[in-house]
Amino acid sequence: MPSPPDIRCEARAGKAMPMPMRSAEIPLSRQSHPVVVDSLLAYARAHRGQLVRYVLVGSTLAVLNLAFLYALRNWLHLSGPVAVTGMYVLGFLVHFPAHRWITYSAQLRPVRPQLLRYVVMLVWNFAVMQTVVALVVRLSISPYFGVMIATGLTVISNFLAMAHIVFAKGRGQ
């Protein structure tokens, strides 16, 4: 199927004539993205420092959580739900301050409102974690995969919640 003609025109002597396309130009139809993609790319560019720190801190904490889960299940011989709960509590003790200081640089803002908003997010994540782990265990899959799946499910929502709600800058800050 031939590509559509270039619709740009140049006015000469009162007549519109098609302009030849230069070899370095990309046709307009191939240049534009859907509005959603453009918006996501603009958001990622505007928050790239936070996103990089979020991924680095989050990756480190995910490995730490799996280590906690391993220790609780294999060394203390705790059941799956109890071990996941223990992992979650231990992970929280590192997760909240790490993101508060490193990812969002929010340590100079009042901790109490941040902590309250964080706990709401944490309760939601905990419900997702327990549900996914219970489902994968019923399917005879390792709970470690359940933890990884649940973590993957909450990564984007957690970034947005922490950036715009939990650690959001107040007016005038």
C-alpha positions as CSV (number, residue, x, y, z in Angstrom):
1,M,0.0,0.0,0.0
2,P,1.6,3.3,-1.0
3,S,2.1,5.9,1.7
4,P,-0.2,9.0,1.6
5,P,1.2,12.1,-0.1
6,D,2.7,14.8,1.9
7,I,0.0,17.3,2.7
8,R,2.2,20.3,3.5
9,C,2.1,23.0,0.9
10,E,4.0,26.1,-0.1
11,A,2.3,29.1,-1.4
12,R,3.8,30.4,-4.7
13,A,2.1,33.0,-6.8
14,G,-1.1,32.4,-5.0
15,K,-1.2,28.7,-5.7
16,A,-0.6,25.9,-3.2
17,M,1.8,23.3,-4.4
18,P,2.9,20.1,-2.6
19,M,6.3,20.4,-1.1
20,P,8.7,17.6,-1.8
21,M,9.6,15.6,1.4
22,R,13.3,15.8,2.3
23,S,15.0,12.5,3.0
24,A,15.7,13.3,6.7
25,E,12.0,14.0,7.5
26,I,9.6,11.4,8.8
27,P,6.1,11.6,7.6
28,L,3.7,13.1,10.2
29,S,1.6,10.0,10.4
30,R,4.6,8.0,11.6
31,Q,5.9,10.6,14.0
32,S,2.9,11.0,16.3
33,H,2.1,8.7,19.2
34,P,-1.3,8.2,20.9
35,V,-1.9,10.8,23.5
36,V,-1.6,8.3,26.3
37,V,1.9,7.3,25.2
38,D,3.0,11.0,24.9
39,S,1.6,11.7,28.4
40,L,3.4,8.7,29.9
41,L,6.7,9.6,28.3
42,A,6.3,13.2,29.4
43,Y,5.5,12.1,33.0
44,A,8.5,9.7,33.0
45,R,10.8,12.5,31.8
46,A,9.5,14.9,34.4
47,H,10.0,12.3,37.2
48,R,13.1,10.4,35.9
49,G,15.2,11.0,38.9
50,Q,12.5,9.7,41.3
51,L,11.8,6.8,39.0
52,V,15.5,5.7,38.9
53,R,15.8,6.0,42.7
54,Y,12.5,4.2,43.1
55,V,13.6,1.3,41.0
56,L,17.0,1.1,42.7
57,V,15.6,1.3,46.2
58,G,12.6,-1.0,45.4
59,S,14.8,-3.6,43.8
60,T,17.1,-3.7,46.8
61,L,14.1,-3.9,49.1
62,A,12.5,-6.7,47.0
63,V,15.7,-8.8,47.4
64,L,15.7,-8.0,51.1
65,N,12.0,-9.1,51.4
66,L,12.7,-12.4,49.8
67,A,15.7,-12.9,52.2
68,F,13.3,-12.2,55.1
69,L,10.8,-14.6,53.7
70,Y,13.4,-17.3,53.3
71,A,14.7,-16.8,56.9
72,L,11.2,-16.8,58.4
73,R,10.1,-19.9,56.5
74,N,13.3,-22.0,56.6
75,W,15.0,-21.0,59.8
76,L,12.0,-20.3,62.0
77,H,9.7,-22.7,60.2
78,L,6.8,-20.3,60.1
79,S,3.7,-21.0,57.9
80,G,3.3,-19.1,54.7
81,P,0.8,-16.4,55.8
82,V,2.7,-15.8,59.1
83,A,6.0,-15.7,57.3
84,V,4.6,-13.2,54.7
85,T,3.3,-11.1,57.6
86,G,6.6,-11.1,59.3
87,M,8.4,-10.3,56.0
88,Y,6.0,-7.4,55.5
89,V,6.6,-5.9,59.0
90,L,10.4,-6.3,58.6
91,G,10.2,-4.8,55.1
92,F,8.2,-1.8,56.3
93,L,10.9,-0.9,58.8
94,V,13.3,-0.5,55.9
95,H,10.9,0.5,53.1
96,F,9.3,3.6,54.6
97,P,12.5,5.4,55.7
98,A,14.4,4.4,52.5
99,H,11.8,5.8,50.2
100,R,11.2,8.8,52.5
101,W,14.9,9.8,52.4
102,I,16.3,8.4,49.2
103,T,13.5,8.3,46.6
104,Y,11.3,11.3,47.6
105,S,13.6,13.4,49.8
106,A,10.7,14.0,52.2
107,Q,12.6,13.7,55.5
108,L,12.2,17.4,56.3
109,R,8.4,17.3,56.1
110,P,6.3,16.1,59.0
111,V,6.5,12.3,59.4
112,R,3.1,11.7,61.0
113,P,0.9,12.5,58.0
114,Q,3.2,10.7,55.7
115,L,3.2,7.6,58.0
116,L,-0.6,7.6,58.2
117,R,-1.0,7.8,54.4
118,Y,1.7,5.2,54.0
119,V,-0.1,2.8,56.4
120,V,-3.3,3.0,54.2
121,M,-1.2,2.1,51.1
122,L,0.5,-0.6,53.1
123,V,-2.8,-2.2,54.2
124,W,-3.9,-2.4,50.5
125,N,-0.5,-3.9,49.5
126,F,-0.7,-6.4,52.3
127,A,-4.2,-7.6,51.2
128,V,-2.8,-7.9,47.6
129,M,0.3,-9.8,48.9
130,Q,-1.7,-12.3,51.0
131,T,-4.2,-12.9,48.3
132,V,-1.7,-13.6,45.6
133,V,0.5,-15.7,47.8
134,A,-2.5,-17.8,48.9
135,L,-3.6,-18.3,45.3
136,V,-0.1,-19.4,44.1
137,V,0.3,-21.8,47.0
138,R,-3.1,-23.3,46.2
139,L,-1.8,-23.9,42.7
140,S,1.2,-25.7,44.2
141,I,3.6,-22.8,43.2
142,S,6.2,-21.5,45.5
143,P,5.2,-18.6,47.8
144,Y,8.4,-16.8,46.6
145,F,6.8,-16.5,43.1
146,G,3.6,-15.2,44.8
147,V,5.6,-12.5,46.5
148,M,7.3,-11.5,43.3
149,I,4.0,-11.4,41.4
150,A,2.3,-9.3,44.1
151,T,5.3,-6.9,44.2
152,G,5.1,-6.6,40.4
153,L,1.3,-5.8,40.6
154,T,1.9,-3.0,43.1
155,V,5.0,-1.4,41.7
156,I,3.3,1.3,39.6
157,S,0.5,2.1,42.0
158,N,3.0,2.4,44.8
159,F,5.2,4.8,42.9
160,L,2.2,7.0,42.1
161,A,0.7,6.8,45.6
162,M,4.0,7.7,47.2
163,A,4.9,10.5,44.8
164,H,1.5,12.2,44.8
165,I,-0.1,11.2,48.1
166,V,2.2,9.7,50.8
167,F,5.3,12.0,50.3
168,A,3.6,14.7,48.3
169,K,4.9,18.2,48.9
170,G,2.3,20.5,50.5
171,R,1.4,23.9,49.1
172,G,4.3,26.3,49.2
173,Q,7.0,23.7,49.8
